[in-house]
């Protein structure tokens, strides 16, 4: 490579690293699911309205080092966390258990370890599917290289089920874990785990990975120098089409990281909601929810005038399109939050406004099918707004199928932009 090309590559990578936008979270909430048992590894699925966590017994050795034994899976209805968790005996056995990935539809769980009683070693991955509202017996996933090192623990399986990020020791002499990636090939076989580059993997440990839905952003925890505590959460963005080049990791900063141990970070669509497990309040690890939605303080009215002025009519805002997964009608978590925090308050405060809920699809499938799919997507938004006290008389559903694309259907990105619902507001006055 000549000097000019080398300089250009360097500048591109330096620019990409500087251009990373770290989500800023305005609020942190300790969830009511925490108990006397250490609670960690939160994974959320919006289509099922379920939050999965791991609860365990905490052990401390003579040196003060802590470890977690008898790790079991619990799940909670996210819209009613105070209702208590559910222990599913099929998902838990005598070994350490955890949900390490969830399909978009929520009907497939990827699980830590093996559920074969004949297996001498518990490491590796398994999966289970929901059939007639019950989980079937988990089956082992044959991902190469996962059954070699006993201490292998930290995984994340992408919702599409074709990518695994794992944290493991490079060899038996190593004291610190590194991050690796394995991909599911077109032949149905998993690739050997490929070690991520040296700017991701430091001489210190890298653990608890999480990958964004678009597979372009990696989150993980590390005890590398420069952090706030014993472990901090970092993010890095992918460069190019493969997974061999990444921007230099950036510390996630305030609220995500503290002077304690912070890990098991997961973030959801629109980057408006995230979870982290931390020892920030107690020595015992607990789960916290982060929100990037900033609430402005309400104005304090000191005095009501004798004659009220004619109320001003609010200008109708333009809400962002609500995007959907391929052939799906469930609302992603980030968009549910946007509906609750922006759309519902506006409609409640401005009762003269009606809303037209317009569904769209990409071009894959027949015209008849897509018209029905677009109406069902619009109906899911209609039902959500109705559940939040918006009168059905103020809403109208329209399904346009693929007749009005927002972008060309020739790319994956364009098709994603077309799988949408648009909200159009109209003042009756």
MOURFEN-V761484 format. One record per pair of residues at least 24 apart in sequence whose ideal C-beta (glycine too) atoms are under 6 Angstrom apart, sorted by the first residue. I is the first residue (numbers start at 1). J is the second residue. D is the distance in Angstrom with one decimal. If there is no record, write none. Layout:
I_J_D, I_J_D
//
This chain:
16_239_5.9, 16_247_4.9, 17_247_4.3, 17_248_4.6, 20_237_5.6, 20_247_5.8, 20_250_5.2, 22_250_5.7, 22_252_5.9, 23_271_4.3, 23_292_5.5, 25_255_4.5, 25_290_4.0, 25_292_5.1, 26_294_4.6, 27_291_4.6, 28_255_5.0, 28_288_5.4, 28_290_5.7, 29_289_4.8, 30_288_5.4, 31_81_5.9, 31_287_5.2, 31_289_5.7, 32_81_5.2, 32_82_5.1, 33_76_5.5, 33_81_5.5, 34_286_4.3, 38_68_5.6, 38_284_5.0, 38_285_4.7, 39_286_5.6, 39_287_5.2, 40_264_5.2, 40_277_3.7, 40_285_4.8, 41_98_5.2, 41_264_5.1, 42_275_3.9, 42_287_4.8, 43_99_5.4, 43_102_5.8, 43_266_5.9, 45_102_4.6, 45_106_4.3, 46_332_5.5, 46_333_3.9, 47_105_5.6, 47_106_4.6, 47_330_3.7, 48_106_3.5, 49_77_6.0, 49_78_5.0, 49_79_5.5, 50_75_5.2, 51_76_4.8, 51_78_4.8, 52_99_4.2, 53_287_5.9, 54_98_4.8, 71_96_4.0, 71_97_5.8, 72_97_5.7, 73_97_5.0, 73_99_5.7, 90_135_5.1, 95_122_4.1, 100_155_4.3, 100_156_6.0, 100_157_5.6, 101_157_2.8, 103_159_5.4, 104_159_4.7, 104_325_5.0, 110_157_3.8, 111_138_5.6, 114_140_5.2, 123_152_5.0, 143_182_5.4, 143_190_4.2, 144_190_5.5, 144_192_4.8, 145_192_5.3, 145_193_4.6, 154_207_4.9, 154_208_5.4, 156_209_4.9, 156_210_5.2, 158_211_5.5, 165_209_4.0, 165_211_5.6, 167_207_4.7, 176_204_5.6, 176_205_4.0, 177_205_4.8, 177_207_5.5, 178_206_5.8, 179_206_4.8, 179_209_5.6, 181_243_5.2, 199_248_5.2, 200_246_5.5, 208_263_4.4, 208_264_4.8, 210_265_5.9, 210_266_4.9, 219_265_5.0, 221_263_3.8, 228_257_4.6, 228_259_5.7, 229_258_5.6, 229_259_4.6, 229_260_4.8, 230_261_4.7, 231_261_4.8, 231_263_5.4, 232_257_4.4, 232_262_6.0, 233_257_5.8, 233_262_5.5, 233_265_4.4, 255_290_5.9, 268_333_4.2, 268_334_5.5, 269_332_4.1, 269_334_3.5, 270_334_2.9, 272_334_4.8, 272_337_4.9, 273_333_5.7, 273_337_5.7, 293_341_5.3, 314_350_5.0, 316_425_4.1, 319_343_5.9, 319_423_4.9, 321_420_4.1, 321_422_5.7, 322_421_4.5, 323_420_5.3, 324_377_5.7, 324_419_4.5, 329_376_4.7, 329_377_5.1, 329_380_4.8, 331_380_5.8, 339_384_6.0, 344_388_4.7, 347_390_5.3, 352_427_5.5, 352_428_5.0, 352_429_5.1, 353_425_5.1, 353_427_5.5, 354_394_4.7, 354_426_5.4, 355_395_5.4, 355_423_5.5, 355_425_5.5, 356_396_5.0, 356_424_4.3, 357_381_5.1, 357_382_5.4, 357_395_5.9, 357_397_5.3, 358_398_4.6, 358_422_4.6, 359_399_4.8, 359_421_5.1, 360_400_5.5, 360_418_5.8, 360_420_5.0, 361_401_5.6, 361_402_5.1, 362_409_5.5, 362_415_3.9, 362_418_4.5, 362_419_5.4, 363_402_4.5, 363_409_4.2, 367_401_6.0, 370_401_4.0, 370_402_5.1, 371_399_5.3, 371_401_3.9, 374_399_3.8, 374_400_5.7, 374_401_5.1, 375_399_3.1, 377_421_5.3, 378_421_5.6, 381_421_5.2
//
